[in-house]
Amino acid sequence: MNFAKSHSDVLVIGAGPIGLLLAAELRLGGASVTLLERLAEPSTFSKAFGIGGRTLDLFDQRGLLDHLPSDAHRWGAGHFSGLPTWLTYDRLPTAHPYVLRIAQHETEHLLARHATRLGADLRRGHTVTALAQDADRVQVTVDSPQGTYTATADYLVGCDGGRSTVRKLAGIGFPGSTGETASLLGDVVLTEEPPRTGMTRTDTGMIFIGPLGDGLHRVVPTLFDQPGPEHGEPTLEELRAALRAVIGTDLGAHSPRWLSRFRDNSRIAETYRAGRVLLAGDAAHVHAPFGGQGLNLGFGDAMNLGWKLLAALRGRTDLLETYERERRPAAERVLTNTRAQFALARPGEQVTALRELLDGLLDIPEVNDRLAAITTSTTLSYDLPGAHPLTGTFLADLPLALDGEPVRLAELLRPGKGLLLNLSEQEYRAEGVPVVSAKTGNPPAAALLIRPDGHIAWAAGPEGADGPAEAVELWFSRPDPW
């Protein structure tokens, strides 16, 4: 295939889960999208394997839940730095108060089908080697099995991971802290039964053990203040030696499916946008991998950015300025809590005393709920203009009656355009925005203007006097094609 003079509305670099979801969001709005992925074949490694409640809410709003494995295990609780008292999820403001265990490669397969079915052009084995931009477009040089070519786009988004080539080529700094501790990770078969699953702190380090199915276990031993090599492929013997050093036995680990190493780096890009180049997912932020928060944080980036890029293609470039303003605080909260969890896992009597104190506080429901919400981002709210307390919050779902037939709010949001939901007898108008009049028991407000990412842009006050016109003007572009 001849890729010469290839042009798209948006180039997405990196066909991991974040890039795939972003591409699907852009195609949902009609933009032409090219996905460039350096790997020739999809990854078969499990990598991240937990999808949290907020991501499941977002997937529900795009009709993806039915495509997830029906037999996937659900965790209704999670740990905070391996403390004995677990965080419970049943009181969180989500329609899915659990974490779904599904290997990342399965999620990628689902999202690749979703994106390509919608018309995204997915090119595997295509590596970006150079990038340039001017006031009108972005241009990249791409090495591919068919040869080197150039591709242009109105905008480009780097979703190419923590070592992002796009971030480096765009000259965006990546400040933060470089961890002094290296961890090994292995998806292996264990001959011995592990003493416990989840995270365990020992006198020499910490370890995470989690069953993956098919006889595999994810084991992640960490020896503190022993940096080890930062690069290079780890070996099974390295992993077994680390297991022995942390828990006194290698558990008979054998037959590795995947081996990797990582540091407890915590970094956020200096900016999420440089001209027509933007960053999302690990390209914009990295942190210690506690609770699978990175994958879910990246999905939030994609859902926030997709509809704003669509608006920019229609001329509403001002909405792109709100992307970093809304998403950077979300990343900062994840970096803060993962740093805290890493510090709480360190050996030492003082840390032990702190852990015992905090563990006792987790018996208080309000404290448990607060940490559960922090680590799952289920109470994430954006600071949007408007006096109503619902403004900026996320509405996971709502059972409705539409013309006497039951329907859920999540189903109405699947076109990705947002809507004005009228739950009263009063008439509300929103030019260029779908308006749905429905009934529900105990409505949260008389009417709600909901953005394409599920966050409430406006809610009617008690008297319902002020309409949504100002919020519509602020957040919604005209539906004219670009």
C-alpha positions as CSV (number, residue, x, y, z in Angstrom):
1,M,0.0,0.0,0.0
2,N,1.3,3.5,-0.9
3,F,1.1,5.8,2.1
4,A,2.6,8.8,0.4
5,K,0.9,12.1,1.2
6,S,-1.2,10.5,3.8
7,H,-3.4,13.0,5.6
8,S,-5.9,12.6,8.5
9,D,-7.8,14.9,10.7
10,V,-6.0,13.4,13.7
11,L,-2.9,11.1,13.9
12,V,-2.9,9.0,17.1
13,I,0.6,7.5,17.8
14,G,0.4,4.3,19.9
15,A,-2.3,1.6,19.5
16,G,-2.4,0.6,23.2
17,P,-5.8,0.8,25.0
18,I,-5.7,4.6,25.4
19,G,-4.9,5.4,21.7
20,L,-7.5,2.9,20.6
21,L,-10.2,4.4,22.7
22,L,-9.3,7.9,21.6
23,A,-9.4,6.9,18.0
24,A,-12.9,5.4,18.5
25,E,-14.1,8.6,20.1
26,L,-12.9,10.6,17.2
27,R,-14.4,8.3,14.7
28,L,-17.7,8.4,16.6
29,G,-17.8,12.1,15.8
30,G,-16.8,11.6,12.1
31,A,-13.1,12.6,12.1
32,S,-10.7,10.8,9.9
33,V,-8.1,9.0,12.2
34,T,-4.9,7.2,11.5
35,L,-3.4,5.1,14.3
36,L,0.4,4.4,14.0
37,E,1.7,1.6,16.1
38,R,5.4,0.6,16.1
39,L,4.7,-3.0,17.1
40,A,4.0,-5.3,14.1
41,E,1.6,-7.5,16.1
42,P,-0.7,-6.8,19.1
43,S,0.8,-7.5,22.5
44,T,-0.1,-10.8,24.1
45,F,1.1,-9.8,27.6
46,S,-1.4,-9.2,30.4
47,K,0.2,-5.9,31.6
48,A,-2.5,-4.0,33.5
49,F,-5.4,-6.3,34.4
50,G,-7.9,-4.3,36.3
51,I,-10.6,-2.0,34.9
52,G,-12.2,0.2,37.6
53,G,-15.7,1.3,38.2
54,R,-15.4,4.7,36.5
55,T,-13.9,3.2,33.4
56,L,-16.7,0.7,33.4
57,D,-19.2,3.5,33.6
58,L,-17.5,5.1,30.6
59,F,-17.5,1.9,28.7
60,D,-21.2,1.5,29.4
61,Q,-21.8,4.9,27.9
62,R,-20.2,3.6,24.7
63,G,-21.9,0.2,24.6
64,L,-18.6,-1.7,25.3
65,L,-19.6,-3.6,28.5
66,D,-21.4,-6.4,26.6
67,H,-18.2,-7.2,24.8
68,L,-16.1,-7.7,28.0
69,P,-15.7,-11.4,29.2
70,S,-18.9,-12.4,31.0
71,D,-16.9,-14.6,33.4
72,A,-14.3,-12.0,34.3
73,H,-13.6,-11.9,38.1
74,R,-14.9,-8.9,40.0
75,W,-13.1,-7.5,43.0
76,G,-15.4,-5.6,45.3
77,A,-12.6,-4.3,47.4
78,G,-9.0,-3.3,47.0
79,H,-5.9,-2.6,49.1
80,F,-4.2,0.6,50.1
81,S,-0.5,-0.2,50.3
82,G,-1.3,-3.7,51.4
83,L,-2.9,-2.7,54.7
84,P,-4.8,-5.5,56.4
85,T,-8.1,-3.6,56.2
86,W,-9.2,-3.4,52.6
87,L,-11.0,-0.5,50.9
88,T,-14.6,-1.4,50.0
89,Y,-16.2,-0.2,46.8
90,D,-19.9,-0.9,47.4
91,R,-20.6,2.7,48.6
92,L,-18.8,4.4,45.7
93,P,-20.9,6.7,43.3
94,T,-20.6,4.3,40.4
95,A,-22.9,1.9,38.6
96,H,-20.1,-0.6,38.7
97,P,-18.7,-0.7,42.3
98,Y,-15.9,-3.2,41.6
99,V,-12.7,-3.8,39.6
100,L,-13.0,-6.2,36.7
101,R,-10.1,-8.5,36.2
102,I,-9.2,-8.6,32.5
103,A,-5.8,-8.7,30.9
104,Q,-4.7,-5.6,29.0
105,H,-4.2,-7.5,25.7
106,E,-7.9,-8.6,25.9
107,T,-9.0,-5.0,26.5
108,E,-6.8,-3.9,23.5
109,H,-8.3,-6.6,21.3
110,L,-11.8,-5.3,22.2
111,L,-10.9,-1.7,21.6
112,A,-9.1,-2.4,18.3
113,R,-12.3,-4.0,17.0
114,H,-14.3,-1.1,18.3
115,A,-12.0,1.5,16.7
116,T,-11.6,-0.2,13.3
117,R,-15.3,-1.0,13.1
118,L,-15.9,2.7,13.4
119,G,-13.4,3.3,10.6
120,A,-10.1,4.1,12.2
121,D,-7.1,3.3,10.0
122,L,-4.8,1.1,12.2
123,R,-1.3,0.7,10.9
124,R,0.9,-1.8,12.8
125,G,4.7,-1.8,12.4
126,H,4.8,1.9,11.6
127,T,7.3,3.9,13.7
128,V,7.4,7.7,13.9
129,T,11.0,8.9,13.6
130,A,10.6,12.7,13.1
131,L,7.9,15.3,13.8
132,A,7.4,18.9,12.7
133,Q,4.5,21.3,12.9
134,D,3.4,24.7,11.8
135,A,0.3,26.8,12.3
136,D,-1.8,24.6,10.1
137,R,-0.7,21.0,10.5
138,V,1.5,18.4,12.0
139,Q,3.8,16.3,9.8
140,V,5.6,13.0,10.8
141,T,8.1,10.8,9.1
142,V,7.2,7.1,9.4
143,D,9.3,4.0,8.9
144,S,7.1,1.1,7.8
145,P,7.4,-2.4,6.2
146,Q,6.4,-0.7,2.9
147,G,9.2,2.0,3.3
148,T,9.5,5.5,4.7
149,Y,6.7,8.0,4.2
150,T,5.4,11.2,5.6
151,A,1.9,11.7,7.1
152,T,0.2,14.9,8.0
153,A,-2.8,15.8,10.2
154,D,-4.5,18.7,11.7
155,Y,-3.7,17.4,15.2
156,L,-1.5,14.6,16.6
157,V,-1.9,12.8,19.9
158,G,0.9,10.9,21.5
159,C,-0.4,7.8,23.3
160,D,2.9,6.0,23.1
161,G,3.7,5.3,26.7
162,G,6.1,6.5,29.4
163,R,9.1,6.6,27.0
164,S,7.0,8.6,24.5
165,T,8.7,9.3,21.2
166,V,6.1,12.0,20.5
167,R,6.8,13.8,23.8
168,K,10.5,13.9,23.1
169,L,10.1,14.9,19.5
170,A,7.7,17.7,20.5
171,G,10.3,19.0,23.0
172,I,8.0,18.5,26.0
173,G,9.8,18.0,29.3
174,F,8.9,15.2,31.7
175,P,9.8,16.5,35.2
176,G,9.3,14.5,38.4
177,S,11.2,12.0,40.5
178,T,13.2,9.0,39.4
179,G,12.7,6.1,41.8
180,E,15.7,4.6,43.6
181,T,14.0,1.2,43.8
182,A,13.5,-1.2,40.9
183,S,10.8,-3.9,40.9
184,L,10.7,-7.1,38.8
185,L,7.4,-8.4,37.4
186,G,6.7,-11.8,36.1
187,D,3.6,-13.7,34.9
188,V,4.7,-17.2,35.8
189,V,3.4,-20.6,36.9
190,L,4.0,-21.3,40.6
191,T,4.7,-24.8,41.9
192,E,4.1,-23.7,45.5
193,E,0.9,-22.2,46.8
194,P,1.5,-18.6,47.6
195,P,1.1,-17.7,51.3
196,R,-1.4,-15.0,50.3
197,T,-2.5,-13.0,47.3
198,G,-2.6,-9.2,47.1
199,M,0.2,-7.1,48.4
200,T,2.5,-8.2,51.3
201,R,5.1,-6.1,53.1
202,T,8.1,-7.9,54.5
203,D,11.3,-7.0,56.4
204,T,13.2,-6.7,53.2
205,G,10.7,-5.3,50.7
206,M,7.2,-6.0,49.4
207,I,5.5,-8.3,47.0
208,F,2.3,-8.4,45.0
209,I,0.9,-11.8,44.0
210,G,-2.3,-12.0,41.9
211,P,-3.9,-15.0,40.1
212,L,-4.3,-14.4,36.3
213,G,-6.1,-17.7,35.4
214,D,-4.8,-20.6,33.2
215,G,-2.4,-21.5,36.1
216,L,-0.5,-18.1,35.9
217,H,0.2,-15.7,38.7
218,R,1.4,-12.1,38.5
219,V,4.3,-11.8,41.0
220,V,6.0,-8.4,41.6
221,P,8.8,-8.5,44.2
222,T,10.4,-5.2,45.2
223,L,13.6,-4.8,47.2
224,F,13.9,-1.3,48.5
225,D,16.9,0.9,47.8
226,Q,18.3,-1.6,45.4
227,P,18.0,0.1,42.0
228,G,19.4,-2.7,39.9
229,P,19.6,-2.2,36.1
230,E,17.0,0.1,34.6
231,H,17.0,-1.5,31.2
232,G,17.6,-4.9,29.7
233,E,15.4,-7.9,29.7
234,P,15.1,-9.6,33.1
235,T,15.6,-13.3,33.5
236,L,13.6,-15.9,35.3
237,E,16.6,-16.5,37.7
238,E,16.6,-12.7,38.5
239,L,12.9,-13.0,39.4
240,R,13.4,-16.1,41.5
241,A,16.3,-14.5,43.4
242,A,14.2,-11.4,44.1
243,L,11.3,-13.6,45.4
244,R,13.7,-15.5,47.7
245,A,15.1,-12.2,49.0
246,V,11.6,-10.7,49.7
247,I,9.6,-13.7,51.0
248,G,12.3,-16.5,51.6
249,T,11.1,-18.7,48.7
250,D,10.9,-18.5,45.0
251,L,7.5,-20.3,45.0
252,G,8.9,-22.7,42.4
253,A,8.2,-20.0,39.7
254,H,8.7,-21.4,36.2
255,S,7.4,-21.1,32.6
256,P,7.3,-17.3,32.4
257,R,4.8,-15.8,30.1
258,W,6.1,-12.3,30.6
259,L,9.0,-10.7,32.5
260,S,9.6,-7.0,32.9
261,R,11.1,-4.4,35.3
262,F,10.1,-0.9,36.4
263,R,11.0,1.8,38.8
264,D,8.8,3.9,41.1
265,N,9.1,6.9,38.8
266,S,6.6,9.7,39.3
267,R,6.5,12.2,36.4
268,I,4.0,14.5,34.7
269,A,4.6,16.2,31.4
270,E,5.4,19.9,31.6
271,T,2.5,20.5,29.3
272,Y,-0.1,18.2,27.8
273,R,-0.1,20.3,24.6
274,A,2.5,21.9,22.4
275,G,0.8,23.6,19.4
276,R,-1.1,20.9,17.5
277,V,0.6,18.0,19.4
278,L,-1.1,16.6,22.6
279,L,-0.3,13.8,25.0
280,A,-2.6,11.3,26.7
281,G,-2.1,8.3,29.0
282,D,1.4,7.3,30.1
283,A,2.9,9.7,27.6
284,A,1.6,12.4,29.9
285,H,2.1,10.8,33.3
286,V,3.8,7.8,35.0
287,H,3.7,6.6,38.6
288,A,4.2,3.6,40.8
289,P,1.7,0.9,39.7
290,F,-0.5,0.6,42.7
291,G,-4.1,-0.5,42.1
292,G,-3.9,-0.4,38.3
293,Q,-4.6,3.3,38.4
294,G,-2.5,4.3,35.3
295,L,-4.7,2.5,32.8
296,N,-7.9,3.9,34.2
297,L,-6.4,7.4,34.4
298,G,-5.5,7.2,30.7
299,F,-9.0,6.1,29.7
300,G,-10.2,9.3,31.4
301,D,-7.7,11.3,29.3
302,A,-9.1,9.8,26.1
303,M,-12.7,10.4,27.0
304,N,-12.0,14.0,27.9
305,L,-9.9,14.8,24.9
306,G,-11.8,13.1,22.1
307,W,-14.9,15.3,21.9
308,K,-12.7,18.4,22.5
309,L,-10.5,17.5,19.5
310,L,-13.7,17.1,17.4
311,A,-14.8,20.6,18.5
312,A,-11.4,22.0,17.6
313,L,-11.7,20.5,14.1
314,R,-14.9,22.5,13.8
315,G,-13.1,25.7,14.9
316,R,-13.6,25.6,18.7
317,T,-9.9,25.4,19.5
318,D,-10.6,27.1,22.8
319,L,-11.9,23.8,24.2
320,L,-8.5,22.2,23.9
321,E,-7.3,24.6,26.6
322,T,-9.6,22.9,29.1
323,Y,-8.1,19.4,28.4
324,E,-5.0,19.9,30.6
325,R,-6.8,22.1,33.0
326,E,-9.2,19.2,33.8
327,R,-6.9,16.2,33.5
328,R,-3.7,17.4,35.1
329,P,-5.2,17.5,38.6
330,A,-6.5,14.0,38.1
331,A,-3.0,12.8,37.3
332,E,-1.5,14.8,40.3
333,R,-4.0,13.0,42.6
334,V,-2.9,9.6,41.3
335,L,0.8,10.5,41.7
336,T,0.2,11.7,45.3
337,N,-1.6,8.6,46.4
338,T,0.8,6.2,44.7
339,R,3.8,7.9,46.3
340,A,2.1,7.7,49.6
341,Q,1.4,4.0,49.1
342,F,5.0,3.3,48.1
343,A,6.3,5.1,51.2
344,L,3.9,3.1,53.4
345,A,5.3,-0.1,52.0
346,R,8.9,0.6,53.0
347,P,10.5,-1.5,55.8
348,G,11.1,0.1,59.2
349,E,9.6,0.5,62.7
350,Q,8.4,4.0,62.1
351,V,6.6,3.0,58.9
352,T,5.1,0.0,60.7
353,A,3.7,2.3,63.4
354,L,2.2,4.6,60.7
355,R,0.6,1.6,58.9
356,E,-1.0,0.4,62.2
357,L,-2.4,3.8,62.8
358,L,-3.8,4.2,59.3
359,D,-5.2,0.7,59.3
360,G,-7.2,1.4,62.4
361,L,-8.7,4.5,60.7
362,L,-9.9,2.4,57.8
363,D,-12.5,0.9,60.1
364,I,-14.2,4.3,59.9
365,P,-16.6,4.1,56.9
366,E,-16.0,7.8,55.9
367,V,-12.2,7.3,55.9
368,N,-12.5,4.0,54.0
369,D,-14.8,5.6,51.5
370,R,-12.5,8.6,51.0
371,L,-9.4,6.5,50.2
372,A,-11.5,4.1,48.0
373,A,-12.8,7.1,46.0
374,I,-9.3,8.6,45.7
375,T,-7.8,5.3,44.4
376,T,-10.6,4.7,41.9
377,S,-11.3,8.3,40.8
378,T,-15.0,7.7,41.2
379,T,-15.6,11.1,42.9
380,L,-13.6,13.0,40.3
381,S,-15.3,16.3,39.5
382,Y,-14.2,19.1,37.2
383,D,-14.2,22.7,38.3
384,L,-16.8,24.0,35.8
385,P,-18.6,27.3,35.8
386,G,-22.0,27.1,37.5
387,A,-23.5,27.4,40.9
388,H,-25.4,24.1,41.1
389,P,-23.6,21.5,43.2
390,L,-24.0,18.9,40.4
391,T,-22.0,21.0,37.9
392,G,-18.8,19.2,37.0
393,T,-19.7,15.9,38.6
394,F,-20.0,12.6,36.7
395,L,-23.4,10.9,36.4
396,A,-22.6,7.2,36.0
397,D,-26.1,6.1,35.1
398,L,-29.8,6.8,35.7
399,P,-32.9,4.6,35.1
400,L,-35.4,6.5,32.9
401,A,-38.7,6.1,31.3
402,L,-38.9,7.5,27.8
403,D,-42.3,7.4,26.1
404,G,-43.3,4.8,28.7
405,E,-40.4,2.5,27.8
406,P,-37.4,1.9,30.2
407,V,-34.1,3.2,29.1
408,R,-30.8,4.1,30.9
409,L,-28.9,7.3,30.7
410,A,-25.8,5.4,29.7
411,E,-27.6,4.1,26.6
412,L,-28.7,7.7,25.6
413,L,-25.0,8.8,25.7
414,R,-23.7,6.2,23.3
415,P,-23.7,8.5,20.2
416,G,-21.0,10.5,22.0
417,K,-22.7,13.9,21.5
418,G,-23.9,14.7,25.0
419,L,-27.4,15.7,25.6
420,L,-29.9,18.0,27.5
421,L,-31.9,15.7,29.8
422,N,-35.2,17.2,30.8
423,L,-36.7,15.5,33.9
424,S,-39.5,18.0,34.5
425,E,-42.6,19.4,32.8
426,Q,-40.9,22.7,32.1
427,E,-39.5,23.2,28.6
428,Y,-35.7,23.6,28.1
429,R,-33.9,24.3,24.9
430,A,-30.3,23.7,23.8
431,E,-29.4,24.7,20.3
432,G,-27.4,22.1,18.5
433,V,-27.6,19.6,21.4
434,P,-29.9,16.6,21.5
435,V,-32.8,17.1,24.0
436,V,-34.4,14.2,25.7
437,S,-37.5,14.5,27.9
438,A,-37.8,11.6,30.3
439,K,-39.1,10.5,33.7
440,T,-37.2,9.1,36.7
441,G,-37.9,8.6,40.3
442,N,-36.3,11.2,42.6
443,P,-34.6,13.2,39.8
444,P,-31.3,14.8,40.7
445,A,-32.4,18.1,39.1
446,A,-35.2,19.4,36.9
447,A,-32.8,19.2,33.9
448,L,-29.2,18.3,33.2
449,L,-26.8,19.3,30.4
450,I,-24.4,16.4,30.1
451,R,-21.1,16.7,28.1
452,P,-20.0,13.8,25.8
453,D,-17.7,12.6,28.5
454,G,-20.5,12.1,31.0
455,H,-19.8,15.1,33.2
456,I,-22.6,17.6,34.0
457,A,-22.1,21.0,32.4
458,W,-25.2,22.6,33.8
459,A,-28.1,21.7,36.1
460,A,-31.4,23.5,36.6
461,G,-31.8,25.2,40.0
462,P,-34.8,24.7,42.3
463,E,-36.8,27.3,40.4
464,G,-35.5,26.3,37.0
465,A,-35.4,29.9,35.9
466,D,-32.0,30.0,34.3
467,G,-31.7,27.9,31.1
468,P,-28.6,26.1,29.8
469,A,-27.9,28.5,26.9
470,E,-24.6,29.9,28.5
471,A,-23.3,26.4,29.2
472,V,-24.3,25.2,25.7
473,E,-22.3,28.1,24.2
474,L,-19.3,27.3,26.4
475,W,-19.1,23.5,25.9
476,F,-20.8,22.6,22.7
477,S,-19.7,23.4,19.1
478,R,-22.1,23.7,16.2
479,P,-22.8,20.4,14.5
480,D,-21.7,21.6,11.1
481,P,-19.2,19.2,9.4
482,W,-15.6,20.4,9.1
